[in-house]
Amino acid sequence: MVTWTVVAVLVVLAGAFAVAIYNRLVRAKNLVEEAWSGMDVQMKRRTDLIPNLVETVKGYMQHERGVLEQVTTLRARSLAAATVEERAAAEGAMSRALGNLFLVAENYPDLKANQNFLELQKALSDIEEQLQLARRYYNGTVRDLNILIESFPSNLFASFFGFRKAAFFQIDEADRAVPKVGFA
C-alpha cells in the first residue's frame, strides 16, 4: 500500500512538473508573439507615414525620382514580407533608403523649412525610437523562449510538444553603418 502511495505521489509530482514546464513554454511563446505584434504596429506606422513623406518631398525634388521610387518600392516589400528574416531585411533596406532621402533633402532649403516636412521628420523620428524599443523587447522575449527550448529539462518537453526556436530581428552589416541624419 505504501509503495502505491509513493508511486502515485511521484506520478502526480512528475505531472505537475510537466505542466509547469509546458506552461512556461506557452507563456514564453505568447510573449514572443505579443512582442512581434508590438513591433509590427511600429513598422506599420512607419510604412503608413512614408506615402505622406514622399508626397511632401515630390514637389521639391523633381530630379530625385530614384530615391523616392526606392523608398516606395521598399515600403511595398516590407508590407509583403512573410517571415521575420524577410521583414528584417526589408526594414533595414527601408531605413537606409529613408536615411538617403533625408540626406538628399539637405540640398533643398525650401523643403527643410516646409512645416509639413518638419512634422513628418519628427513623426518618423518618434516612430524610429519606438521601433527600436519594440525590437529590443521582441529580441528579449525571443532570447527567453530560445533559452527555455534549449535548456534541460524543458528542451525535452519543447521538442515533444513541437515548440520551435524563434528568429531574432537582426539587422545586416550594411545597416550598422547608416549615415547620420539630423532631424530639426
C-alpha positions as CSV (number, residue, x, y, z in Angstrom):
1,M,0.0,0.0,0.0
2,V,2.8,2.4,0.9
3,T,4.6,1.6,-2.4
4,W,1.5,2.5,-4.4
5,T,1.1,5.8,-2.5
6,V,4.8,6.7,-3.1
7,V,4.3,5.8,-6.8
8,A,1.1,7.9,-7.0
9,V,2.8,10.9,-5.3
10,L,5.8,10.6,-7.7
11,V,3.4,10.4,-10.7
12,V,1.5,13.5,-9.5
13,L,4.7,15.4,-8.9
14,A,6.1,14.5,-12.3
15,G,2.8,15.5,-13.9
16,A,2.8,18.8,-12.1
17,F,6.4,19.4,-13.2
18,A,5.5,18.7,-16.8
19,V,2.5,21.0,-16.7
20,A,4.7,23.8,-15.1
21,I,7.3,23.5,-17.8
22,Y,4.7,23.3,-20.6
23,N,3.0,26.5,-19.2
24,R,6.4,28.3,-19.1
25,L,6.9,27.4,-22.8
26,V,3.5,28.6,-23.7
27,R,3.9,31.8,-21.8
28,A,7.3,32.5,-23.5
29,K,5.8,31.7,-26.9
30,N,2.9,34.1,-26.3
31,L,5.3,36.8,-25.2
32,V,7.2,36.5,-28.4
33,E,4.0,36.8,-30.4
34,E,3.0,39.8,-28.3
35,A,6.4,41.4,-28.9
36,W,6.2,40.8,-32.6
37,S,2.7,42.4,-32.7
38,G,4.1,45.5,-31.0
39,M,7.0,45.7,-33.4
40,D,4.6,45.1,-36.3
41,V,2.5,48.1,-35.2
42,Q,5.5,50.4,-35.2
43,M,6.7,49.1,-38.6
44,K,3.1,49.7,-39.9
45,R,3.1,53.2,-38.5
46,R,6.3,53.9,-40.3
47,T,5.1,52.4,-43.6
48,D,1.9,54.4,-43.3
49,L,3.9,57.6,-42.8
50,I,6.1,57.1,-45.9
51,P,3.5,58.0,-48.6
52,N,2.9,61.4,-46.9
53,L,6.6,61.9,-46.7
54,V,7.1,61.0,-50.4
55,E,4.3,63.3,-51.5
56,T,5.6,66.2,-49.5
57,V,9.1,65.7,-50.9
58,K,8.0,65.1,-54.6
59,G,7.2,68.8,-55.3
60,Y,10.7,69.9,-54.2
61,M,12.8,67.0,-55.6
62,Q,11.7,66.6,-59.2
63,H,15.1,65.2,-60.3
64,E,15.5,62.9,-57.3
65,R,12.9,60.4,-58.5
66,G,15.2,57.4,-58.0
67,V,15.3,58.0,-54.2
68,L,11.6,58.4,-54.0
69,E,10.9,55.3,-56.1
70,Q,13.3,53.3,-54.0
71,V,11.5,54.3,-50.7
72,T,8.1,53.4,-52.2
73,T,9.4,50.0,-53.6
74,L,10.9,49.1,-50.2
75,R,7.7,50.1,-48.4
76,A,5.8,47.6,-50.5
77,R,8.5,44.9,-49.9
78,S,8.2,45.4,-46.2
79,L,4.5,45.1,-46.2
80,A,4.7,41.9,-48.3
81,A,7.4,40.2,-46.1
82,A,6.2,36.8,-44.7
83,T,8.9,35.9,-42.2
84,V,10.9,37.7,-39.5
85,E,14.0,37.4,-41.6
86,E,12.4,38.9,-44.7
87,R,10.8,41.7,-42.7
88,A,14.2,42.4,-41.0
89,A,15.9,42.7,-44.4
90,A,13.1,44.9,-45.8
91,E,13.1,47.1,-42.8
92,G,16.8,47.5,-42.9
93,A,16.8,48.5,-46.5
94,M,14.0,50.9,-45.9
95,S,15.9,52.5,-43.0
96,R,18.9,53.0,-45.4
97,A,16.6,54.5,-48.1
98,L,15.0,56.9,-45.7
99,G,18.4,58.0,-44.5
100,N,19.3,58.6,-48.1
101,L,16.1,60.6,-48.6
102,F,16.9,62.9,-45.7
103,L,20.5,63.3,-46.9
104,V,19.2,64.4,-50.3
105,A,16.6,66.6,-48.6
106,E,19.5,68.6,-47.1
107,N,20.1,70.0,-50.6
108,Y,16.7,71.7,-50.6
109,P,16.5,74.6,-48.2
110,D,12.8,75.3,-49.0
111,L,11.9,71.6,-48.3
112,K,13.8,71.7,-45.0
113,A,11.8,74.8,-44.0
114,N,8.4,73.2,-45.0
115,Q,6.3,72.8,-41.9
116,N,4.7,69.6,-43.2
117,F,8.1,68.1,-43.9
118,L,9.4,69.0,-40.5
119,E,6.4,67.4,-38.8
120,L,6.8,64.3,-40.9
121,Q,10.5,64.1,-39.9
122,K,9.6,64.5,-36.2
123,A,6.9,61.8,-36.5
124,L,9.4,59.5,-38.3
125,S,12.0,60.1,-35.6
126,D,9.5,59.3,-32.9
127,I,8.4,56.1,-34.7
128,E,12.0,55.0,-35.1
129,E,12.6,55.4,-31.4
130,Q,9.5,53.4,-30.6
131,L,10.5,50.8,-33.1
132,Q,14.0,50.4,-31.5
133,L,12.3,49.8,-28.2
134,A,10.0,47.3,-29.7
135,R,12.9,45.5,-31.4
136,R,14.7,45.2,-28.1
137,Y,11.6,43.8,-26.3
138,Y,11.0,41.4,-29.1
139,N,14.6,40.1,-29.1
140,G,14.5,39.8,-25.3
141,T,11.4,37.6,-25.5
142,V,12.9,35.5,-28.3
143,R,16.0,35.0,-26.2
144,D,13.9,33.8,-23.2
145,L,11.9,31.4,-25.4
146,N,15.0,30.1,-27.1
147,I,16.7,29.5,-23.7
148,L,13.7,27.5,-22.5
149,I,13.7,25.5,-25.7
150,E,17.4,24.7,-25.4
151,S,17.7,24.2,-21.7
152,F,17.3,20.9,-19.8
153,P,14.8,19.6,-18.9
154,S,12.4,22.0,-20.7
155,N,14.1,21.0,-24.0
156,L,12.6,17.5,-23.7
157,F,9.1,18.9,-23.4
158,A,9.7,21.6,-26.0
159,S,10.6,19.0,-28.6
160,F,7.8,16.7,-27.6
161,F,5.1,19.4,-27.9
162,G,6.6,20.9,-31.0
163,F,7.9,24.3,-29.7
164,R,10.5,25.8,-32.1
165,K,13.1,28.4,-31.6
166,A,12.1,31.9,-32.8
167,A,14.1,34.1,-35.1
168,F,15.8,37.3,-33.7
169,F,15.1,40.5,-35.5
170,Q,18.6,41.3,-36.7
171,I,20.0,44.0,-38.9
172,D,22.6,43.1,-41.5
173,E,26.1,44.6,-41.6
174,A,25.1,47.3,-44.2
175,D,22.5,48.7,-41.8
176,R,25.1,49.1,-39.0
177,A,26.8,52.0,-40.9
178,V,23.7,54.1,-41.6
179,P,24.6,57.7,-42.4
180,K,23.8,60.2,-39.7
181,V,20.7,62.2,-40.3
182,G,19.9,65.4,-38.5
183,F,16.3,66.0,-37.6
184,A,15.3,69.6,-36.9
